[in-house]
Amino acid sequence: MDIDLDAYFGRIGYRGNGAPTLATLADIHRLHPAAIAFENLEPFTGGCVSLTMDDLQAKLVRGGRGGFCYEQNLLLMEVLRALGFTVKGLAARVVWNRPADALTPRSHMLLAVPLDGETWLMDVGFGGLTQTGPLRLAPGVEQQTPHEPFRLVDEAGAYLVQAHAAGEWRNLYRFDLAEHFAIDYEVSSFFLCRHPASHFIANLMAARALPDRRLALMNNRYAIHHRDGRTERNEIASADELADLLERDFGLSLPDRSAFTETARAKIFPSAG
């Protein structure tokens, strides 16, 4: 199935002309993570995601769902290509909340878009610190997005992406410019869905970047980070409340609410019986 641009634009609320310009990149990058939440319901409940474009559109565009990085950025890649952009898939090693020198697998996907003599990085699938605007491939330059400032650090053949959050620069991931393809992402996605050590299986995660705040859920810990610097933190008391929260705040249409709540009780609220 070809990409349904009208359906995608309706999903994210885009009303521009779709011309292959930086303004179009910026508009789409701002709107996508506000409308389509990051989430890992399939691996958390024992399933595995499909990365075919038919299934991605059925789930993320028409099905009221979100997804993790491969789903989000593969969908975005096809949208941008249909608009006339040249897009290259990249892969990154996540170092967020890890030692800066940690050697991690290339388990994250991002996009590189050459345009008017510059290269722009697009990434709508990094959870709680998903960027909300394209980043120019320009190390050492602080770049403002609709939310936090970001910057790239040149590491001699690789680049470290940082975001300024909670008063400090935080390492997110490092990548190089080697192109990756669908088969590479299929292998990594299968690992995240099936390997016993995958944190996507053990933990429930959801995130959404609204215009004035970020929403972040890790198991039963829910945080709302406002753009003015305030943070609200809450603990969700039950699996049913979690399901309500995902539907209400993250805009998700749960495919099987009873299966979700059963899994959440077992993994997040085991003492509740």
Secondary structure as a PSIPRED ss2 file (coil, helix, strand):
# PSIPRED VFORMAT (PSIPRED V4.0)

   1 M C   1.000  0.000  0.000
   2 D C   1.000  0.000  0.000
   3 I C   1.000  0.000  0.000
   4 D C   1.000  0.000  0.000
   5 L H   0.000  1.000  0.000
   6 D H   0.000  1.000  0.000
   7 A H   0.000  1.000  0.000
   8 Y H   0.000  1.000  0.000
   9 F H   0.000  1.000  0.000
  10 G H   0.000  1.000  0.000
  11 R H   0.000  1.000  0.000
  12 I H   0.000  1.000  0.000
  13 G C   1.000  0.000  0.000
  14 Y C   1.000  0.000  0.000
  15 R C   1.000  0.000  0.000
  16 G C   1.000  0.000  0.000
  17 N C   1.000  0.000  0.000
  18 G C   1.000  0.000  0.000
  19 A C   1.000  0.000  0.000
  20 P C   1.000  0.000  0.000
  21 T C   1.000  0.000  0.000
  22 L H   0.000  1.000  0.000
  23 A H   0.000  1.000  0.000
  24 T H   0.000  1.000  0.000
  25 L H   0.000  1.000  0.000
  26 A H   0.000  1.000  0.000
  27 D H   0.000  1.000  0.000
  28 I H   0.000  1.000  0.000
  29 H H   0.000  1.000  0.000
  30 R H   0.000  1.000  0.000
  31 L H   0.000  1.000  0.000
  32 H H   0.000  1.000  0.000
  33 P H   0.000  1.000  0.000
  34 A H   0.000  1.000  0.000
  35 A H   0.000  1.000  0.000
  36 I C   1.000  0.000  0.000
  37 A C   1.000  0.000  0.000
  38 F E   0.000  0.000  1.000
  39 E E   0.000  0.000  1.000
  40 N C   1.000  0.000  0.000
  41 L H   0.000  1.000  0.000
  42 E H   0.000  1.000  0.000
  43 P H   0.000  1.000  0.000
  44 F H   0.000  1.000  0.000
  45 T C   1.000  0.000  0.000
  46 G C   1.000  0.000  0.000
  47 G C   1.000  0.000  0.000
  48 C C   1.000  0.000  0.000
  49 V C   1.000  0.000  0.000
  50 S C   1.000  0.000  0.000
  51 L C   1.000  0.000  0.000
  52 T C   1.000  0.000  0.000
  53 M H   0.000  1.000  0.000
  54 D H   0.000  1.000  0.000
  55 D H   0.000  1.000  0.000
  56 L H   0.000  1.000  0.000
  57 Q H   0.000  1.000  0.000
  58 A H   0.000  1.000  0.000
  59 K H   0.000  1.000  0.000
  60 L H   0.000  1.000  0.000
  61 V H   0.000  1.000  0.000
  62 R C   1.000  0.000  0.000
  63 G C   1.000  0.000  0.000
  64 G C   1.000  0.000  0.000
  65 R C   1.000  0.000  0.000
  66 G C   1.000  0.000  0.000
  67 G E   0.000  0.000  1.000
  68 F C   1.000  0.000  0.000
  69 C H   0.000  1.000  0.000
  70 Y H   0.000  1.000  0.000
  71 E H   0.000  1.000  0.000
  72 Q H   0.000  1.000  0.000
  73 N H   0.000  1.000  0.000
  74 L H   0.000  1.000  0.000
  75 L H   0.000  1.000  0.000
  76 L H   0.000  1.000  0.000
  77 M H   0.000  1.000  0.000
  78 E H   0.000  1.000  0.000
  79 V H   0.000  1.000  0.000
  80 L H   0.000  1.000  0.000
  81 R H   0.000  1.000  0.000
  82 A H   0.000  1.000  0.000
  83 L C   1.000  0.000  0.000
  84 G C   1.000  0.000  0.000
  85 F C   1.000  0.000  0.000
  86 T C   1.000  0.000  0.000
  87 V C   1.000  0.000  0.000
  88 K E   0.000  0.000  1.000
  89 G E   0.000  0.000  1.000
  90 L E   0.000  0.000  1.000
  91 A E   0.000  0.000  1.000
  92 A E   0.000  0.000  1.000
  93 R E   0.000  0.000  1.000
  94 V E   0.000  0.000  1.000
  95 V C   1.000  0.000  0.000
  96 W C   1.000  0.000  0.000
  97 N C   1.000  0.000  0.000
  98 R C   1.000  0.000  0.000
  99 P C   1.000  0.000  0.000
 100 A C   1.000  0.000  0.000
 101 D C   1.000  0.000  0.000
 102 A C   1.000  0.000  0.000
 103 L C   1.000  0.000  0.000
 104 T C   1.000  0.000  0.000
 105 P C   1.000  0.000  0.000
 106 R C   1.000  0.000  0.000
 107 S C   1.000  0.000  0.000
 108 H E   0.000  0.000  1.000
 109 M E   0.000  0.000  1.000
 110 L E   0.000  0.000  1.000
 111 L E   0.000  0.000  1.000
 112 A E   0.000  0.000  1.000
 113 V E   0.000  0.000  1.000
 114 P E   0.000  0.000  1.000
 115 L E   0.000  0.000  1.000
 116 D C   1.000  0.000  0.000
 117 G C   1.000  0.000  0.000
 118 E E   0.000  0.000  1.000
 119 T E   0.000  0.000  1.000
 120 W E   0.000  0.000  1.000
 121 L E   0.000  0.000  1.000
 122 M E   0.000  0.000  1.000
 123 D C   1.000  0.000  0.000
 124 V C   1.000  0.000  0.000
 125 G C   1.000  0.000  0.000
 126 F C   1.000  0.000  0.000
 127 G H   0.000  1.000  0.000
 128 G H   0.000  1.000  0.000
 129 L H   0.000  1.000  0.000
 130 T C   1.000  0.000  0.000
 131 Q C   1.000  0.000  0.000
 132 T C   1.000  0.000  0.000
 133 G C   1.000  0.000  0.000
 134 P C   1.000  0.000  0.000
 135 L E   0.000  0.000  1.000
 136 R E   0.000  0.000  1.000
 137 L C   1.000  0.000  0.000
 138 A C   1.000  0.000  0.000
 139 P C   1.000  0.000  0.000
 140 G C   1.000  0.000  0.000
 141 V C   1.000  0.000  0.000
 142 E C   1.000  0.000  0.000
 143 Q E   0.000  0.000  1.000
 144 Q E   0.000  0.000  1.000
 145 T C   1.000  0.000  0.000
 146 P C   1.000  0.000  0.000
 147 H C   1.000  0.000  0.000
 148 E C   1.000  0.000  0.000
 149 P E   0.000  0.000  1.000
 150 F E   0.000  0.000  1.000
 151 R E   0.000  0.000  1.000
 152 L E   0.000  0.000  1.000
 153 V E   0.000  0.000  1.000
 154 D E   0.000  0.000  1.000
 155 E C   1.000  0.000  0.000
 156 A C   1.000  0.000  0.000
 157 G C   1.000  0.000  0.000
 158 A C   1.000  0.000  0.000
 159 Y E   0.000  0.000  1.000
 160 L E   0.000  0.000  1.000
 161 V E   0.000  0.000  1.000
 162 Q E   0.000  0.000  1.000
 163 A E   0.000  0.000  1.000
 164 H E   0.000  0.000  1.000
 165 A E   0.000  0.000  1.000
 166 A C   1.000  0.000  0.000
 167 G C   1.000  0.000  0.000
 168 E E   0.000  0.000  1.000
 169 W E   0.000  0.000  1.000
 170 R E   0.000  0.000  1.000
 171 N E   0.000  0.000  1.000
 172 L E   0.000  0.000  1.000
 173 Y E   0.000  0.000  1.000
 174 R E   0.000  0.000  1.000
 175 F E   0.000  0.000  1.000
 176 D C   1.000  0.000  0.000
 177 L C   1.000  0.000  0.000
 178 A C   1.000  0.000  0.000
 179 E C   1.000  0.000  0.000
 180 H E   0.000  0.000  1.000
 181 F C   1.000  0.000  0.000
 182 A H   0.000  1.000  0.000
 183 I H   0.000  1.000  0.000
 184 D H   0.000  1.000  0.000
 185 Y H   0.000  1.000  0.000
 186 E H   0.000  1.000  0.000
 187 V H   0.000  1.000  0.000
 188 S H   0.000  1.000  0.000
 189 S H   0.000  1.000  0.000
 190 F H   0.000  1.000  0.000
 191 F H   0.000  1.000  0.000
 192 L H   0.000  1.000  0.000
 193 C H   0.000  1.000  0.000
 194 R H   0.000  1.000  0.000
 195 H C   1.000  0.000  0.000
 196 P C   1.000  0.000  0.000
 197 A C   1.000  0.000  0.000
 198 S C   1.000  0.000  0.000
 199 H H   0.000  1.000  0.000
 200 F H   0.000  1.000  0.000
 201 I H   0.000  1.000  0.000
 202 A H   0.000  1.000  0.000
 203 N C   1.000  0.000  0.000
 204 L C   1.000  0.000  0.000
 205 M E   0.000  0.000  1.000
 206 A E   0.000  0.000  1.000
 207 A E   0.000  0.000  1.000
 208 R E   0.000  0.000  1.000
 209 A E   0.000  0.000  1.000
 210 L E   0.000  0.000  1.000
 211 P C   1.000  0.000  0.000
 212 D C   1.000  0.000  0.000
 213 R E   0.000  0.000  1.000
 214 R E   0.000  0.000  1.000
 215 L E   0.000  0.000  1.000
 216 A E   0.000  0.000  1.000
 217 L E   0.000  0.000  1.000
 218 M E   0.000  0.000  1.000
 219 N C   1.000  0.000  0.000
 220 N C   1.000  0.000  0.000
 221 R E   0.000  0.000  1.000
 222 Y E   0.000  0.000  1.000
 223 A E   0.000  0.000  1.000
 224 I E   0.000  0.000  1.000
 225 H E   0.000  0.000  1.000
 226 H E   0.000  0.000  1.000
 227 R C   1.000  0.000  0.000
 228 D C   1.000  0.000  0.000
 229 G C   1.000  0.000  0.000
 230 R C   1.000  0.000  0.000
 231 T E   0.000  0.000  1.000
 232 E E   0.000  0.000  1.000
 233 R E   0.000  0.000  1.000
 234 N E   0.000  0.000  1.000
 235 E E   0.000  0.000  1.000
 236 I C   1.000  0.000  0.000
 237 A C   1.000  0.000  0.000
 238 S C   1.000  0.000  0.000
 239 A H   0.000  1.000  0.000
 240 D H   0.000  1.000  0.000
 241 E H   0.000  1.000  0.000
 242 L H   0.000  1.000  0.000
 243 A H   0.000  1.000  0.000
 244 D H   0.000  1.000  0.000
 245 L H   0.000  1.000  0.000
 246 L H   0.000  1.000  0.000
 247 E H   0.000  1.000  0.000
 248 R H   0.000  1.000  0.000
 249 D C   1.000  0.000  0.000
 250 F C   1.000  0.000  0.000
 251 G C   1.000  0.000  0.000
 252 L C   1.000  0.000  0.000
 253 S C   1.000  0.000  0.000
 254 L C   1.000  0.000  0.000
 255 P C   1.000  0.000  0.000
 256 D C   1.000  0.000  0.000
 257 R H   0.000  1.000  0.000
 258 S H   0.000  1.000  0.000
 259 A H   0.000  1.000  0.000
 260 F H   0.000  1.000  0.000
 261 T H   0.000  1.000  0.000
 262 E H   0.000  1.000  0.000
 263 T H   0.000  1.000  0.000
 264 A H   0.000  1.000  0.000
 265 R H   0.000  1.000  0.000
 266 A H   0.000  1.000  0.000
 267 K H   0.000  1.000  0.000
 268 I C   1.000  0.000  0.000
 269 F C   1.000  0.000  0.000
 270 P H   0.000  1.000  0.000
 271 S H   0.000  1.000  0.000
 272 A H   0.000  1.000  0.000
 273 G C   1.000  0.000  0.000
